[in-house]
């Protein structure tokens, strides 16, 4: 991790993937847990602000930018106008896209399946070549918090899952994504298309229903 004092009000920190790994953090953690984002940013601040010039300031803003093999974090105190900052800890769309592209996964990149909806939840659409593959996922995947709907269209099955990120642990989300991509493949079809042209087989609680009957 590299640190540079831009001026008396701004610190630039280059955080590489290896730095995240050393701290037990993944890009998916930063995407899915706002409290963890806040805690992580402040832990970086404590590490680089050896003179406590920033930690003793009430007005602190953070800006995150994708940078090569990691993230560039700008920490500003007061009303610095050296760059455009944002209040709070929600990643920008640019950073979310970057996180998705750099999350380690199986042969099928799990985060390429993920789309953040307007409610801030994570949506996945997975395609199965046969019903048995869906059943295998249902036997293994227990949603901590979320909903699931199964569609049938053109002789294939499509599982739509919405994860309620604010109500679940990040480690559980990672495990669940791995299970899904083990048996299914990414689909570019949306719920709107499948609702109009396909057939809903199981609604809202597809995984629970499949486990009950199969």
Short mmCIF file of the C-alpha atoms (twelve columns), coordinates in Angstrom:
data_MODEL
# 
_entry.id   MODEL 
# 
loop_
_atom_site.group_PDB 
_atom_site.id 
_atom_site.type_symbol 
_atom_site.label_atom_id 
_atom_site.label_alt_id 
_atom_site.label_comp_id 
_atom_site.label_asym_id 
_atom_site.label_seq_id 
_atom_site.Cartn_x 
_atom_site.Cartn_y 
_atom_site.Cartn_z 
_atom_site.pdbx_PDB_model_num 
ATOM 1   C CA . UNK A 1   0.000   0.000   0.000   1 
ATOM 2   C CA . UNK A 2   1.347   3.381   -1.038  1 
ATOM 3   C CA . UNK A 3   0.507   6.701   0.617   1 
ATOM 4   C CA . UNK A 4   1.136   10.262  -0.554  1 
ATOM 5   C CA . UNK A 5   0.269   13.607  1.011   1 
ATOM 6   C CA . UNK A 6   -1.183  15.652  -1.842  1 
ATOM 7   C CA . UNK A 7   -1.361  18.684  0.437   1 
ATOM 8   C CA . UNK A 8   -2.215  19.432  4.051   1 
ATOM 9   C CA . UNK A 9   -5.847  18.563  3.440   1 
ATOM 10  C CA . UNK A 10  -5.611  15.523  1.173   1 
ATOM 11  C CA . UNK A 11  -4.047  12.063  1.398   1 
ATOM 12  C CA . UNK A 12  -3.845  9.731   -1.586  1 
ATOM 13  C CA . UNK A 13  -3.664  5.988   -0.833  1 
ATOM 14  C CA . UNK A 14  -3.089  3.302   -3.463  1 
ATOM 15  C CA . UNK A 15  -4.621  0.035   -2.249  1 
ATOM 16  C CA . UNK A 16  -3.704  -3.057  -4.264  1 
ATOM 17  C CA . UNK A 17  -5.481  -6.410  -4.298  1 
ATOM 18  C CA . UNK A 18  -2.778  -7.877  -2.073  1 
ATOM 19  C CA . UNK A 19  -3.439  -5.175  0.535   1 
ATOM 20  C CA . UNK A 20  -7.089  -6.184  0.651   1 
ATOM 21  C CA . UNK A 21  -6.197  -9.849  1.001   1 
ATOM 22  C CA . UNK A 22  -3.874  -9.105  3.919   1 
ATOM 23  C CA . UNK A 23  -6.775  -7.426  5.710   1 
ATOM 24  C CA . UNK A 24  -9.211  -10.232 4.937   1 
ATOM 25  C CA . UNK A 25  -11.246 -8.003  2.620   1 
ATOM 26  C CA . UNK A 26  -12.481 -8.737  -0.897  1 
ATOM 27  C CA . UNK A 27  -13.917 -6.423  -3.523  1 
ATOM 28  C CA . UNK A 28  -17.250 -8.155  -3.004  1 
ATOM 29  C CA . UNK A 29  -17.149 -7.144  0.671   1 
ATOM 30  C CA . UNK A 30  -16.850 -3.509  -0.343  1 
ATOM 31  C CA . UNK A 31  -19.741 -3.878  -2.748  1 
ATOM 32  C CA . UNK A 32  -22.161 -5.612  -0.446  1 
ATOM 33  C CA . UNK A 33  -21.728 -4.155  3.028   1 
ATOM 34  C CA . UNK A 34  -21.924 -0.416  3.652   1 
ATOM 35  C CA . UNK A 35  -20.806 -0.698  7.283   1 
ATOM 36  C CA . UNK A 36  -17.767 -2.687  6.224   1 
ATOM 37  C CA . UNK A 37  -16.920 -0.009  3.651   1 
ATOM 38  C CA . UNK A 38  -17.028 2.614   6.381   1 
ATOM 39  C CA . UNK A 39  -14.950 0.531   8.779   1 
ATOM 40  C CA . UNK A 40  -12.409 -0.278  6.074   1 
ATOM 41  C CA . UNK A 41  -11.955 3.355   5.004   1 
ATOM 42  C CA . UNK A 42  -11.430 4.488   8.580   1 
ATOM 43  C CA . UNK A 43  -8.958  1.680   9.259   1 
ATOM 44  C CA . UNK A 44  -6.937  2.885   6.274   1 
ATOM 45  C CA . UNK A 45  -7.131  6.426   7.618   1 
ATOM 46  C CA . UNK A 46  -5.822  5.309   11.008  1 
ATOM 47  C CA . UNK A 47  -2.961  3.508   9.316   1 
ATOM 48  C CA . UNK A 48  -1.769  6.377   7.130   1 
ATOM 49  C CA . UNK A 49  -2.599  9.335   9.381   1 
ATOM 50  C CA . UNK A 50  0.306   8.811   11.769  1 
ATOM 51  C CA . UNK A 51  0.148   12.388  13.072  1 
ATOM 52  C CA . UNK A 52  -3.601  12.193  13.763  1 
ATOM 53  C CA . UNK A 53  -4.208  15.343  11.753  1 
ATOM 54  C CA . UNK A 54  -7.202  13.836  9.948   1 
ATOM 55  C CA . UNK A 55  -8.664  11.606  12.639  1 
ATOM 56  C CA . UNK A 56  -9.228  14.577  14.908  1 
ATOM 57  C CA . UNK A 57  -11.240 16.355  12.190  1 
ATOM 58  C CA . UNK A 58  -15.003 15.981  12.069  1 
ATOM 59  C CA . UNK A 59  -15.406 16.678  8.343   1 
ATOM 60  C CA . UNK A 60  -13.809 13.798  6.435   1 
ATOM 61  C CA . UNK A 61  -14.722 12.822  2.880   1 
ATOM 62  C CA . UNK A 62  -13.591 9.892   0.763   1 
ATOM 63  C CA . UNK A 63  -13.283 9.419   -2.968  1 
ATOM 64  C CA . UNK A 64  -12.660 6.004   -4.503  1 
ATOM 65  C CA . UNK A 65  -11.381 5.450   -8.040  1 
ATOM 66  C CA . UNK A 66  -10.420 2.232   -9.846  1 
ATOM 67  C CA . UNK A 67  -6.678  2.115   -10.491 1 
ATOM 68  C CA . UNK A 68  -4.922  -0.753  -12.272 1 
ATOM 69  C CA . UNK A 69  -4.580  -3.627  -9.817  1 
ATOM 70  C CA . UNK A 70  -6.484  -2.020  -6.983  1 
ATOM 71  C CA . UNK A 71  -8.210  1.125   -5.791  1 
ATOM 72  C CA . UNK A 72  -7.119  4.717   -5.347  1 
ATOM 73  C CA . UNK A 73  -8.516  6.237   -2.173  1 
ATOM 74  C CA . UNK A 74  -8.440  10.002  -1.618  1 
ATOM 75  C CA . UNK A 75  -9.050  11.156  1.954   1 
ATOM 76  C CA . UNK A 76  -9.859  14.829  2.461   1 
ATOM 77  C CA . UNK A 77  -10.504 16.902  5.557   1 
ATOM 78  C CA . UNK A 78  -12.379 20.173  5.749   1 
ATOM 79  C CA . UNK A 79  -13.678 21.771  2.567   1 
ATOM 80  C CA . UNK A 80  -10.934 20.745  0.180   1 
ATOM 81  C CA . UNK A 81  -11.675 21.634  -3.458  1 
ATOM 82  C CA . UNK A 82  -8.730  19.761  -4.959  1 
ATOM 83  C CA . UNK A 83  -11.088 17.126  -6.377  1 
ATOM 84  C CA . UNK A 84  -14.757 16.202  -6.425  1 
ATOM 85  C CA . UNK A 85  -15.590 14.259  -3.266  1 
ATOM 86  C CA . UNK A 86  -18.697 12.429  -2.194  1 
ATOM 87  C CA . UNK A 87  -20.222 12.196  1.250   1 
ATOM 88  C CA . UNK A 88  -20.849 8.816   2.806   1 
ATOM 89  C CA . UNK A 89  -19.568 5.420   1.744   1 
ATOM 90  C CA . UNK A 90  -21.715 4.163   -1.134  1 
ATOM 91  C CA . UNK A 91  -19.447 3.253   -4.089  1 
ATOM 92  C CA . UNK A 92  -20.042 5.048   -7.370  1 
ATOM 93  C CA . UNK A 93  -21.232 3.062   -10.395 1 
ATOM 94  C CA . UNK A 94  -17.695 3.116   -11.732 1 
ATOM 95  C CA . UNK A 95  -16.309 1.504   -8.615  1 
ATOM 96  C CA . UNK A 96  -19.139 -1.046  -8.488  1 
ATOM 97  C CA . UNK A 97  -18.369 -2.086  -12.062 1 
ATOM 98  C CA . UNK A 98  -14.688 -2.353  -11.173 1 
ATOM 99  C CA . UNK A 99  -15.419 -4.503  -8.142  1 
ATOM 100 C CA . UNK A 100 -17.570 -6.835  -10.218 1 
ATOM 101 C CA . UNK A 101 -14.841 -7.328  -12.817 1 
ATOM 102 C CA . UNK A 102 -12.152 -8.080  -10.226 1 
ATOM 103 C CA . UNK A 103 -13.952 -10.453 -7.869  1 
ATOM 104 C CA . UNK A 104 -12.336 -13.891 -7.854  1 
ATOM 105 C CA . UNK A 105 -14.741 -16.686 -8.746  1 
ATOM 106 C CA . UNK A 106 -15.101 -20.002 -10.493 1 
ATOM 107 C CA . UNK A 107 -14.893 -20.625 -14.248 1 
ATOM 108 C CA . UNK A 108 -18.035 -18.531 -14.586 1 
ATOM 109 C CA . UNK A 109 -17.270 -15.123 -13.057 1 
ATOM 110 C CA . UNK A 110 -19.902 -14.837 -10.378 1 
ATOM 111 C CA . UNK A 111 -19.909 -11.070 -10.267 1 
ATOM 112 C CA . UNK A 112 -20.556 -10.803 -13.984 1 
ATOM 113 C CA . UNK A 113 -23.991 -12.176 -13.061 1 
ATOM 114 C CA . UNK A 114 -24.618 -9.500  -10.490 1 
ATOM 115 C CA . UNK A 115 -26.645 -6.367  -11.071 1 
ATOM 116 C CA . UNK A 116 -27.461 -3.859  -8.378  1 
ATOM 117 C CA . UNK A 117 -31.088 -2.776  -8.509  1 
ATOM 118 C CA . UNK A 118 -32.667 0.487   -7.398  1 
ATOM 119 C CA . UNK A 119 -33.216 -0.872  -3.897  1 
ATOM 120 C CA . UNK A 120 -29.490 -1.548  -3.503  1 
ATOM 121 C CA . UNK A 121 -29.984 -5.314  -3.599  1 
ATOM 122 C CA . UNK A 122 -28.005 -7.715  -5.756  1 
ATOM 123 C CA . UNK A 123 -29.891 -9.468  -8.571  1 
ATOM 124 C CA . UNK A 124 -28.729 -12.601 -10.391 1 
ATOM 125 C CA . UNK A 125 -30.210 -14.327 -13.425 1 
ATOM 126 C CA . UNK A 126 -28.927 -17.866 -13.963 1 
ATOM 127 C CA . UNK A 127 -29.764 -20.251 -16.805 1 
ATOM 128 C CA . UNK A 128 -29.996 -24.039 -16.397 1 
ATOM 129 C CA . UNK A 129 -29.951 -26.474 -19.297 1 
ATOM 130 C CA . UNK A 130 -32.196 -28.875 -17.386 1 
ATOM 131 C CA . UNK A 131 -34.387 -28.910 -14.320 1 
ATOM 132 C CA . UNK A 132 -32.094 -31.261 -12.379 1 
ATOM 133 C CA . UNK A 133 -29.319 -28.668 -12.287 1 
ATOM 134 C CA . UNK A 134 -31.716 -26.219 -10.696 1 
ATOM 135 C CA . UNK A 135 -32.746 -28.857 -8.142  1 
ATOM 136 C CA . UNK A 136 -29.090 -29.431 -7.254  1 
ATOM 137 C CA . UNK A 137 -28.713 -25.714 -6.543  1 
ATOM 138 C CA . UNK A 138 -31.878 -25.719 -4.444  1 
ATOM 139 C CA . UNK A 139 -30.544 -28.591 -2.327  1 
ATOM 140 C CA . UNK A 140 -27.356 -26.669 -1.544  1 
ATOM 141 C CA . UNK A 141 -28.407 -23.020 -1.537  1 
ATOM 142 C CA . UNK A 142 -30.178 -21.712 1.561   1 
ATOM 143 C CA . UNK A 143 -30.855 -18.003 1.180   1 
ATOM 144 C CA . UNK A 144 -30.035 -16.091 4.333   1 
ATOM 145 C CA . UNK A 145 -32.087 -13.184 3.086   1 
ATOM 146 C CA . UNK A 146 -33.590 -12.852 -0.372  1 
ATOM 147 C CA . UNK A 147 -36.166 -14.093 -2.850  1 
ATOM 148 C CA . UNK A 148 -35.996 -16.516 -5.789  1 
ATOM 149 C CA . UNK A 149 -38.227 -17.107 -8.828  1 
ATOM 150 C CA . UNK A 150 -37.950 -19.880 -11.408 1 
ATOM 151 C CA . UNK A 151 -38.958 -19.340 -15.046 1 
ATOM 152 C CA . UNK A 152 -39.241 -21.704 -18.034 1 
ATOM 153 C CA . UNK A 153 -38.493 -20.380 -21.509 1 
ATOM 154 C CA . UNK A 154 -37.333 -22.040 -24.759 1 
ATOM 155 C CA . UNK A 155 -36.717 -25.397 -23.046 1 
ATOM 156 C CA . UNK A 156 -34.423 -23.825 -20.446 1 
ATOM 157 C CA . UNK A 157 -34.930 -22.874 -16.820 1 
ATOM 158 C CA . UNK A 158 -33.995 -19.476 -15.433 1 
ATOM 159 C CA . UNK A 159 -33.520 -18.703 -11.753 1 
ATOM 160 C CA . UNK A 160 -33.826 -15.086 -10.654 1 
ATOM 161 C CA . UNK A 161 -32.426 -14.369 -7.192  1 
ATOM 162 C CA . UNK A 162 -32.505 -11.078 -5.334  1 
ATOM 163 C CA . UNK A 163 -30.111 -10.899 -2.374  1 
ATOM 164 C CA . UNK A 164 -31.015 -8.423  0.378   1 
ATOM 165 C CA . UNK A 165 -27.460 -7.274  1.038   1 
ATOM 166 C CA . UNK A 166 -28.189 -5.216  4.148   1 
ATOM 167 C CA . UNK A 167 -29.552 -8.301  5.906   1 
ATOM 168 C CA . UNK A 168 -26.886 -10.876 5.135   1 
ATOM 169 C CA . UNK A 169 -23.231 -11.664 5.781   1 
ATOM 170 C CA . UNK A 170 -20.790 -11.144 2.920   1 
ATOM 171 C CA . UNK A 171 -19.138 -14.540 3.412   1 
ATOM 172 C CA . UNK A 172 -22.520 -16.240 2.959   1 
ATOM 173 C CA . UNK A 173 -23.104 -14.290 -0.244  1 
ATOM 174 C CA . UNK A 174 -19.772 -15.428 -1.677  1 
ATOM 175 C CA . UNK A 175 -20.550 -19.078 -0.905  1 
ATOM 176 C CA . UNK A 176 -23.983 -18.803 -2.468  1 
ATOM 177 C CA . UNK A 177 -22.637 -17.241 -5.660  1 
ATOM 178 C CA . UNK A 178 -20.179 -20.112 -6.019  1 
ATOM 179 C CA . UNK A 179 -22.960 -22.698 -5.684  1 
ATOM 180 C CA . UNK A 180 -25.041 -21.009 -8.360  1 
ATOM 181 C CA . UNK A 181 -22.235 -20.800 -10.908 1 
ATOM 182 C CA . UNK A 182 -21.282 -24.434 -10.310 1 
ATOM 183 C CA . UNK A 183 -24.536 -25.642 -11.875 1 
ATOM 184 C CA . UNK A 184 -25.766 -22.699 -13.952 1 
ATOM 185 C CA . UNK A 185 -24.578 -20.195 -16.516 1 
ATOM 186 C CA . UNK A 186 -24.895 -16.468 -16.903 1 
ATOM 187 C CA . UNK A 187 -28.006 -15.225 -18.674 1 
ATOM 188 C CA . UNK A 188 -28.569 -11.804 -20.189 1 
ATOM 189 C CA . UNK A 189 -32.340 -12.247 -20.094 1 
ATOM 190 C CA . UNK A 190 -34.152 -9.975  -17.666 1 
ATOM 191 C CA . UNK A 191 -37.059 -10.681 -15.348 1 
ATOM 192 C CA . UNK A 192 -39.239 -8.452  -17.507 1 
ATOM 193 C CA . UNK A 193 -38.543 -10.496 -20.638 1 
ATOM 194 C CA . UNK A 194 -39.070 -13.808 -18.877 1 
ATOM 195 C CA . UNK A 195 -42.262 -12.603 -17.223 1 
ATOM 196 C CA . UNK A 196 -43.688 -11.603 -20.613 1 
ATOM 197 C CA . UNK A 197 -42.501 -14.444 -22.836 1 
ATOM 198 C CA . UNK A 198 -41.722 -17.241 -20.423 1 
ATOM 199 C CA . UNK A 199 -43.668 -19.059 -17.721 1 
ATOM 200 C CA . UNK A 200 -43.282 -18.633 -13.980 1 
ATOM 201 C CA . UNK A 201 -42.811 -22.105 -12.464 1 
ATOM 202 C CA . UNK A 202 -42.147 -21.121 -8.864  1 
ATOM 203 C CA . UNK A 203 -42.536 -17.593 -7.548  1 
ATOM 204 C CA . UNK A 204 -40.670 -15.738 -4.775  1 
ATOM 205 C CA . UNK A 205 -39.559 -18.890 -2.915  1 
ATOM 206 C CA . UNK A 206 -38.406 -21.149 -5.735  1 
ATOM 207 C CA . UNK A 207 -35.450 -22.605 -3.830  1 
ATOM 208 C CA . UNK A 208 -37.521 -23.449 -0.756  1 
ATOM 209 C CA . UNK A 209 -40.317 -24.928 -2.885  1 
ATOM 210 C CA . UNK A 210 -37.921 -27.132 -4.838  1 
ATOM 211 C CA . UNK A 211 -36.341 -28.477 -1.648  1 
ATOM 212 C CA . UNK A 212 -39.771 -29.282 -0.257  1 
ATOM 213 C CA . UNK A 213 -40.946 -31.295 -3.280  1 
ATOM 214 C CA . UNK A 214 -37.694 -32.676 -4.661  1 
# 
